Amino acid sequence: MLEVHSTYNKDRLEKLDGMFGMDPRQGNATLYVREHFNRKRVCESCGTRTSTKRLAVPSAIVEGPSWVLPMSVTRGGDIVVDLSDSIPDQSNFLSDDIVEALVALNVTYNSHGSTGYAIPMSASRDMHLKAIDVQTYDGYERIQSEFRCNVTENASPADVLQWDTEVEYDWQEYVAASGERRCGYNVETQYFQWLAENSQLKVFRISDSRDVTLAIAYAVLSDFELSFISVKHRTSGDYRAYPFDNALILMMLDYLYDQELLVPLSLGSVLGPGEYERWHPIPVAKPALEFSNRLARQTFIDCFGST
């Protein structure tokens, strides 16, 4: 029998911890617990709770016989496994026994429930470059000539914290002003530190002559793709004119060709203005959990929306 809870206890913590195996790319139990409680705190940037704008159920815990599933429900009725924006592989939460048990809550598994986007690799770097517009590549070459562009595969947790901090405050001001991105508490940086500790993080970094970070992007390599997870960059003053986002993506493509890895570069599920025309990504079907009907969705929100 399934139960839904608003918080963890000793048994639920043990079940959550037992769901993580040998793949550090899936994160760890501590990260999910922190995310659960962070979503209920007041955001230091906007002064509201994280759940106010986007989430009807900020974080619920579905408990089964030997597992727990931390999840949220958006105001539009979508089911989101916590940290899905940060952690590309959450297959440990979608095992057959969990999927079968969720039917009791009128929650079903849809293997084509959402769409992601990925840049496919061409047979050669030269072929790929021909498909990229001249202005985009000129901007990349300008950044390469004026700044340092490095890929780090052996970053330490301390490196991640230092580099992230060097761009965080400028980036947060931009996020708060634009209102386009989520703000508030999150555990992304702690996830990146965890990946670095386990030698699973690819850091793409642009820095100035003093080695101060100007832009940074994080990626994780799996058997099937390089997942571009997050980016931050300077946006104030003269730095506003530099296309750091484009340069970081081109750095990732260069990395794949340099390493002779022909796996696609995953861009996630949201594309910014002009990105489709610039990168020509292909849509990729992604699995998702869904309510089987509107009544089931509303019942769940009514019961657990105050959690």
C-alpha positions as CSV (number, residue, x, y, z in Angstrom):
1,M,0.0,0.0,0.0
2,L,1.3,3.4,-0.9
3,E,1.4,6.4,1.4
4,V,2.1,10.1,0.7
5,H,4.0,12.2,3.3
6,S,5.1,15.8,3.6
7,T,8.4,15.1,5.4
8,Y,11.0,12.4,6.0
9,N,11.4,10.1,9.0
10,K,14.1,7.5,9.8
11,D,12.5,4.7,7.7
12,R,11.9,6.9,4.7
13,L,15.4,8.3,4.8
14,E,16.8,4.7,4.9
15,K,14.6,3.8,1.9
16,L,15.7,6.8,0.0
17,D,19.4,6.1,0.7
18,G,19.0,2.6,-0.5
19,M,17.8,3.7,-3.9
20,F,21.2,5.0,-4.9
21,G,23.7,2.5,-6.3
22,M,27.1,2.8,-7.8
23,D,26.4,5.7,-10.2
24,P,27.2,9.0,-8.6
25,R,25.6,10.8,-11.6
26,Q,22.2,10.1,-10.1
27,G,23.1,12.2,-7.0
28,N,22.6,11.0,-3.4
29,A,19.9,11.0,-0.8
30,T,21.2,14.1,1.0
31,L,20.6,16.3,-2.1
32,Y,17.0,15.2,-2.4
33,V,16.3,15.8,1.3
34,R,17.8,19.3,1.0
35,E,15.8,20.1,-2.0
36,H,12.6,18.9,-0.3
37,F,13.0,21.4,2.6
38,N,14.5,24.2,0.5
39,R,11.4,24.4,-1.7
40,K,9.4,25.4,1.4
41,R,11.7,28.2,2.4
42,V,11.4,31.9,1.5
43,C,13.6,32.9,-1.5
44,E,16.2,35.5,-0.6
45,S,16.0,36.9,-4.1
46,C,12.2,37.4,-4.6
47,G,10.9,37.2,-1.1
48,T,8.4,34.4,-1.8
49,R,8.3,30.7,-1.3
50,T,9.6,28.7,-4.2
51,S,6.3,27.0,-4.6
52,T,4.2,30.1,-4.9
53,K,4.6,30.8,-8.7
54,R,5.1,27.4,-10.2
55,L,4.2,24.5,-7.8
56,A,0.8,23.4,-6.5
57,V,2.5,20.7,-4.4
58,P,6.0,21.8,-3.5
59,S,7.4,18.4,-2.4
60,A,5.6,15.2,-1.5
61,I,7.1,11.8,-0.7
62,V,5.3,8.8,-2.1
63,E,6.4,5.8,0.0
64,G,6.3,2.2,-1.1
65,P,7.4,-1.1,0.6
66,S,11.1,-0.5,-0.1
67,W,11.3,2.8,-1.8
68,V,10.3,6.5,-1.8
69,L,9.6,8.9,-4.6
70,P,10.2,12.6,-4.0
71,M,8.1,14.6,-6.3
72,S,6.2,17.9,-6.9
73,V,3.2,18.9,-8.9
74,T,3.2,22.1,-11.0
75,R,0.3,24.4,-11.1
76,G,-0.3,23.1,-14.6
77,G,-0.7,19.6,-13.3
78,D,2.7,18.1,-14.4
79,I,4.5,15.7,-12.1
80,V,8.1,16.6,-11.5
81,V,10.6,14.3,-9.8
82,D,12.6,16.6,-7.5
83,L,15.9,17.9,-9.0
84,S,14.9,16.8,-12.5
85,D,16.3,20.1,-13.9
86,S,19.7,19.3,-12.4
87,I,20.1,15.6,-12.6
88,P,19.7,14.1,-16.1
89,D,19.6,10.4,-15.1
90,Q,16.9,9.6,-12.5
91,S,16.1,6.1,-13.7
92,N,16.5,4.8,-10.1
93,F,13.1,6.5,-9.4
94,L,11.4,4.9,-12.4
95,S,12.0,1.2,-11.9
96,D,9.3,-1.3,-12.9
97,D,8.1,-1.9,-9.3
98,I,7.7,1.8,-8.7
99,V,5.9,2.5,-11.9
100,E,3.5,-0.5,-11.3
101,A,2.8,0.7,-7.8
102,L,2.0,4.3,-8.8
103,V,-1.1,3.1,-10.7
104,A,-2.8,3.0,-7.2
105,L,-2.5,6.8,-7.2
106,N,-3.7,7.0,-10.8
107,V,-0.2,8.0,-11.8
108,T,1.1,6.4,-15.0
109,Y,4.4,6.2,-16.8
110,N,4.6,7.7,-20.3
111,S,7.8,7.0,-22.2
112,H,7.1,9.9,-24.5
113,G,5.7,12.2,-21.9
114,S,8.1,15.1,-22.5
115,T,10.4,16.4,-25.1
116,G,14.1,17.2,-24.8
117,Y,16.4,18.7,-27.5
118,A,19.9,17.5,-28.5
119,I,22.5,18.7,-31.0
120,P,23.5,15.7,-33.2
121,M,27.1,15.3,-34.1
122,S,28.2,15.4,-37.8
123,A,30.7,13.0,-39.3
124,S,33.4,15.7,-38.9
125,R,34.0,19.0,-37.1
126,D,34.3,20.8,-40.4
127,M,30.9,19.5,-41.5
128,H,29.3,20.7,-38.3
129,L,30.9,24.2,-38.5
130,K,29.4,24.7,-41.9
131,A,26.0,24.4,-40.4
132,I,26.7,27.2,-37.8
133,D,26.1,30.8,-38.9
134,V,29.1,33.0,-39.3
135,Q,28.1,35.5,-36.6
136,T,27.8,32.8,-33.9
137,Y,31.2,31.4,-34.7
138,D,32.8,34.8,-35.0
139,G,31.6,35.6,-31.5
140,Y,33.2,32.4,-30.3
141,E,36.5,33.2,-31.9
142,R,36.5,36.7,-30.4
143,I,36.0,35.2,-26.9
144,Q,38.8,32.7,-27.6
145,S,41.1,35.5,-28.6
146,E,40.3,37.7,-25.6
147,F,39.8,35.2,-22.8
148,R,40.9,31.8,-21.6
149,C,38.6,28.9,-22.5
150,N,39.3,25.7,-20.6
151,V,37.7,22.3,-20.1
152,T,38.3,20.7,-16.7
153,E,37.6,17.1,-16.0
154,N,39.3,16.8,-12.7
155,A,37.9,19.8,-10.8
156,S,37.7,19.5,-7.0
157,P,34.6,20.4,-5.0
158,A,36.6,23.5,-3.8
159,D,37.2,24.5,-7.4
160,V,33.5,24.3,-8.2
161,L,32.6,26.4,-5.2
162,Q,35.2,29.1,-6.0
163,W,34.4,29.3,-9.7
164,D,30.7,29.3,-9.2
165,T,30.9,32.0,-6.5
166,E,32.9,34.3,-8.9
167,V,29.9,34.6,-11.2
168,E,27.0,33.9,-8.8
169,Y,26.3,37.4,-7.6
170,D,26.4,39.1,-11.0
171,W,24.2,36.2,-12.4
172,Q,21.7,36.5,-9.5
173,E,21.2,40.2,-10.2
174,Y,20.4,39.3,-13.9
175,V,18.0,36.5,-12.8
176,A,16.2,38.8,-10.4
177,A,15.9,41.6,-13.0
178,S,14.8,39.4,-15.9
179,G,12.4,37.2,-14.0
180,E,12.9,34.6,-16.7
181,R,14.7,32.0,-14.6
182,R,14.0,30.4,-11.3
183,C,15.5,32.0,-8.2
184,G,15.7,31.0,-4.6
185,Y,17.3,28.1,-2.8
186,N,18.6,25.2,-4.8
187,V,21.2,22.5,-4.4
188,E,22.6,22.5,-7.9
189,T,26.1,23.6,-6.8
190,Q,26.2,20.9,-4.2
191,Y,25.3,18.4,-6.9
192,F,28.2,19.6,-9.0
193,Q,30.5,19.4,-6.0
194,W,29.3,15.8,-5.5
195,L,30.0,15.0,-9.2
196,A,33.5,16.6,-8.9
197,E,34.3,14.6,-5.8
198,N,33.4,11.4,-7.8
199,S,35.2,12.5,-11.0
200,Q,32.0,12.7,-13.1
201,L,31.8,16.5,-13.8
202,K,32.9,18.3,-17.0
203,V,33.4,22.0,-16.3
204,F,33.5,24.4,-19.3
205,R,35.0,27.7,-18.1
206,I,35.9,31.1,-19.6
207,S,38.2,33.3,-17.5
208,D,40.1,36.5,-17.8
209,S,43.9,37.1,-17.7
210,R,43.8,36.8,-13.9
211,D,42.0,33.5,-14.1
212,V,38.8,35.0,-12.6
213,T,35.7,33.2,-13.9
214,L,33.6,35.0,-16.4
215,A,31.3,32.2,-17.6
216,I,30.9,28.6,-16.5
217,A,28.8,25.6,-17.7
218,Y,28.5,22.2,-16.2
219,A,27.9,18.9,-18.1
220,V,27.7,15.2,-17.4
221,L,28.7,12.5,-19.8
222,S,26.7,9.3,-20.0
223,D,26.8,6.4,-22.4
224,F,24.4,8.0,-24.7
225,E,24.9,11.8,-24.5
226,L,26.7,14.8,-23.0
227,S,24.1,16.6,-20.9
228,F,24.5,20.3,-20.6
229,I,23.0,21.0,-17.2
230,S,23.5,24.6,-16.1
231,V,25.3,27.8,-17.1
232,K,26.1,31.1,-15.4
233,H,28.1,34.1,-16.7
234,R,28.9,37.7,-16.1
235,T,26.2,40.1,-17.5
236,S,27.2,43.5,-16.2
237,G,29.2,46.3,-17.8
238,D,31.3,45.4,-20.8
239,Y,30.6,41.7,-20.4
240,R,27.0,42.1,-21.5
241,A,28.2,42.3,-25.2
242,Y,29.9,38.8,-25.1
243,P,27.9,35.8,-26.3
244,F,29.1,33.6,-23.5
245,D,26.2,31.1,-23.8
246,N,27.0,30.4,-27.4
247,A,30.7,30.1,-26.7
248,L,30.1,27.5,-24.0
249,I,28.0,25.3,-26.2
250,L,30.7,25.5,-28.9
251,M,33.3,24.6,-26.3
252,M,31.2,21.5,-25.6
253,L,31.0,20.6,-29.3
254,D,34.7,21.0,-29.6
255,Y,35.2,18.8,-26.6
256,L,33.1,16.0,-28.2
257,Y,35.0,16.2,-31.5
258,D,38.4,16.4,-29.7
259,Q,37.5,13.2,-27.7
260,E,36.1,11.5,-30.7
261,L,32.8,11.1,-29.0
262,L,29.9,11.1,-31.5
263,V,27.2,11.2,-28.8
264,P,24.7,14.1,-29.1
265,L,24.9,17.2,-26.9
266,S,21.7,17.4,-24.8
267,L,20.3,20.9,-24.3
268,G,17.5,19.9,-21.9
269,S,13.8,20.6,-22.4
270,V,13.8,24.4,-22.8
271,L,15.3,26.3,-25.7
272,G,16.0,30.0,-25.5
273,P,15.2,32.5,-28.2
274,G,17.0,31.8,-31.4
275,E,18.6,28.5,-30.2
276,Y,16.5,26.3,-32.5
277,E,17.6,28.1,-35.6
278,R,21.2,28.4,-34.3
279,W,21.9,24.8,-33.3
280,H,19.3,22.8,-35.3
281,P,18.7,20.4,-32.4
282,I,16.5,17.3,-32.8
283,P,13.6,16.5,-30.5
284,V,14.1,13.6,-28.2
285,A,11.3,11.8,-26.3
286,K,11.8,11.7,-22.6
287,P,9.8,9.7,-20.0
288,A,7.4,11.4,-17.6
289,L,5.0,10.5,-14.9
290,E,1.4,11.7,-15.5
291,F,-1.9,11.7,-13.7
292,S,-4.3,9.4,-15.6
293,N,-7.1,12.0,-15.4
294,R,-8.0,15.4,-14.2
295,L,-9.9,14.2,-11.2
296,A,-6.9,12.2,-10.0
297,R,-4.7,15.3,-10.4
298,Q,-7.0,17.6,-8.5
299,T,-7.5,15.1,-5.7
300,F,-3.8,14.8,-5.2
301,I,-3.4,18.6,-5.2
302,D,-6.3,19.0,-2.8
303,C,-4.9,16.4,-0.4
304,F,-1.2,17.4,-0.5
305,G,-1.1,20.9,-1.9
306,S,-0.4,22.4,1.6
307,T,2.7,20.2,2.2
